[in-house]
Amino acid sequence: MDFFEFFVEAEEAGKRIDVYLSEKIENCSRSYIQKLINEKRIQVNQKATRSNYKLKHKDLLYVEIPEAEPIEIQAEDIPLDIVYEDEDVIVINKAQGMVVHPAAGHYSGTLVNALLFHCRDGLSGINGSLRPGIVHRLDKDTSGILIAAKNDRAHQELTIQLKERAIVRKYHAIVYNNLVEDYGTINAPIGRDPKDRKKMAVTVKNSKEAITHFRVLERFGDFTYIEARLETGRTHQIRVHMKHIGHPVLGDDTYGPKKQPFKLNGQMLHARFLGFYHPSTREYMEFEAPLPDYFNELLNLLRNREKKL
């Protein structure tokens, strides 16, 4: 059981309590806050409240979050694009739209569900039952290459490589606006957005070092095609860093414009290249995931548009 107390400051008055708390408490959606209110687990000034209650200055909020019930993740026969596999690791080319591991609202249809079916009991248990084998992750709408560990020893070895920045991860992206520099480095710390706990932001408060190297591949006037190499691996790092320098990723409606001129189903961000030392043989290995068809189609559209100008 977790307990939280909040004191409403003057500038926070007038906000709905469900909106306020979903921003304040990490991994608590607005709908879950509403559920807690209905169960009378949230009080305002020691009294039950409603989801549409408008906060007042100096309100004292008390929140009780019950322990989560254990969830058994089911193996599911979902096709996987396997780039490489042996007894220690499996390298996957993840499709755009696939969630990597189960979380609130996504307990099936994830990469983990597919891996459980394909590998049976052959996945590392270091990250627990919700993220077996997952060494690093990609956002739902980011496509491309990632690695999973099939035993704890391999997982530990790969985790050390991540911490020592020995794993090479290169992404391709289409970003807004013309990037003048041919290449550059963004060194800006990333943490939770103080104004929206569901987002990340460049901030000095409760943040971690974040470094992204980029180089321009092609320019299309209003858009630029780039390669981005991660030196660190923070949540949403490329998306946040590109927004920070004024070039949000095309199709990213979280960190970029809500409306974009193309019918896209997510951000144009693809994990193209992965290099690591095999956890058993110590041999350096490299893998590439080709650009998805929709990515190539948009590149060709932009190239053709440039020719007509």
Beta strands, then each sheet from edge to edge (+ up, - down):
strand 1: 2-7
strand 2: 42-44
strand 3: 47-48
strand 4: 60-65
strand 5: 82-85
strand 6: 89-94
strand 7: 143-149
strand 8: 168-176
strand 9: 183-187
strand 10: 190-193
strand 11: 196-202
strand 12: 207-208
strand 13: 211-219
strand 14: 223-230
strand 15: 269-277
strand 16: 284-288
sheet 1: 1+ 4- 2+ 3-
sheet 2: 5+ 6- 7+ 15+ 8- 14+ 13- 9+
sheet 3: 5+ 6- 7+ 15+ 16-
sheet 4: 11+ 10- 12+
end
